[in-house]
Amino acid sequence: MKECDVQMEIVQCELNRQLHVLEKQKVEAVEVTKKEAELRLQSVNSSFMKMKRQLVYISPVLCGLCKDYIDLKKSVKTFPQHLQQVAAQTSKEICKAVLDVSKYNQELVRKYKKEMHLRKKYHNELVELKGNIRVFCRVRPKIREDGAGPLAESVVNYDVDDDGIITVTNKGGRTQTMEVDRVFQEDSSQIEVFNEVKALVTSCVDGYNVCIFAYGQTGSGKTYTMEGVSSDPGINQRALSQLFLETADRAPDWTYEITVSVMEIYNENVRDLLSSDPTIKLDIKMNQDGGLHVPGLTHIQVISVDDVNQTFAIGHQNRATACTNMNEHSSRSHALLSVLITGTNTTTGARTIGKLNLVDLAGSERVSKSGADGDRLREAQNINKSLSSLGDVIAALRSKQSHVPYRNSKLTYLLQDSLGM
């Protein structure tokens, strides 16, 4: 019994001890929980205060947003009307700006027309001051055909003070002095000769008719002056090159269409050297506007000097030639390369039409010296007649006679609109 009691006391003591420990742990747990709760409460209070302060600042912002929202709603309602007003105002300003630009462009076009008119006027006044008809004399150097001895000596003398005067001594020792626009001596270059007629190409592009040809006896150097050689071209090549340069320089303000035709006048008959049958005789007709044209004549459009040369080469093959004592290969006809230039102003729509006639005249010969007979004699007579008629026309034009005998030969009649109507 006593052992049971002892055991019971021990158990009782242990139980009390454990209860005491548990009580202590409970108290500690409560304290920890209390402290954690206090900390959390402090944190919540701090967050609350912070949010409270933020709400104080947010409130005016929200009020401002509400006001802005109300204003935006009002603006949205009035925006279509305001947009229409702005669009109408912008349209007025654009129309005014376009009108101002249009007036300015019209003024520019007016000034451009005025400047173009003045340029053409002054250029052609300069050409007229030099003379609408100009005569140049070119003396060729001595060649093999001249032979040797006294008869091959030079018979010309120049005026050292005036390059437009030349004196010729004939067989009897008598001298004759002639006055021309300019004399080119034996050492003159091809470019020197061309520079004297270069301005005429500009006149042609401006809408004037121009005629350039060489006149002289067989063997006097006409073909060399007009055609030259590949290494040193003559007037024809240089004039055509200048023509295409001039038209290119005026782009894009002007556009040009250039066509060429090649004719010959053989025994007072006009032939188309580009035709499949160049022996067909053509007539010269007058247009209603007073201009001249050749019905059935072939016209070929060209865009470069090479195109013109190819066309002229075709005509050159069909040209009538023959041998005489004066020249191994003398041209028996007048060959005409006619270039028609039609210009259109891209701004104003104005049109100009000019013509450049490059003429290789047949050589004039004294029948007694040429050794010609039969058909050659008839050819020489017709050549001399047409060249004489050309001289008469030029003389009549220079002296401003009331009647100019264009119809005396096919050559002058065909060139009438380029020599002077």
Disulfide bonds with the S-S distance in Angstrom:
none
